[in-house]
């Protein structure tokens, strides 16, 4: 069974980047708030579920590879 999670940068200010994310690129209704200093993320709705974890891990993995926060992306497993 495949699992897809999409994310897109919505805003950036100082040490915080906000990403929308979800399982459908047309309906990314949730927000992930990434602290760029600590590289930790929090979901805006408090629901630390599989979708949130996949998105936050992929965002950090892309940062590790490119030394830049991604504008958008997806994780497939």
C-alpha positions, 0 to 999 in steps of 0.5 A, spaced: 500 500 500 502 506 497 502 512 502 503 519 499 504 526 502 504 533 499 507 539 502 507 547 500 511 553 503 505 558 505 509 563 509 516 564 512 518 569 517 524 569 521 525 562 524 518 559 522 516 557 516 509 554 515 507 549 510 500 546 508 500 539 507 496 533 506 494 526 502 491 530 496 495 536 493 488 539 491 486 539 498 492 541 503 488 543 509 493 542 515 499 547 517 505 544 519 510 550 523 517 548 522 522 552 527 528 553 522 533 554 528 531 547 532 528 544 525 522 541 529 515 542 527 508 542 530 502 541 527 497 547 527 491 542 529 495 539 535 494 532 531 501 528 530 499 523 526 502 519 520 501 524 515 504 530 519 510 525 521 511 524 513 511 531 511 516 534 517 521 528 516 521 529 508 522 537 509 528 536 513 531 530 509 530 535 503 533 541 507 539 536 509 540 534 501 540 542 499 541 546 505 535 550 503 528 549 505 523 546 500 518 550 496 514 544 495 514 537 495 512 530 496 513 523 500 512 517 497 512 510 501 
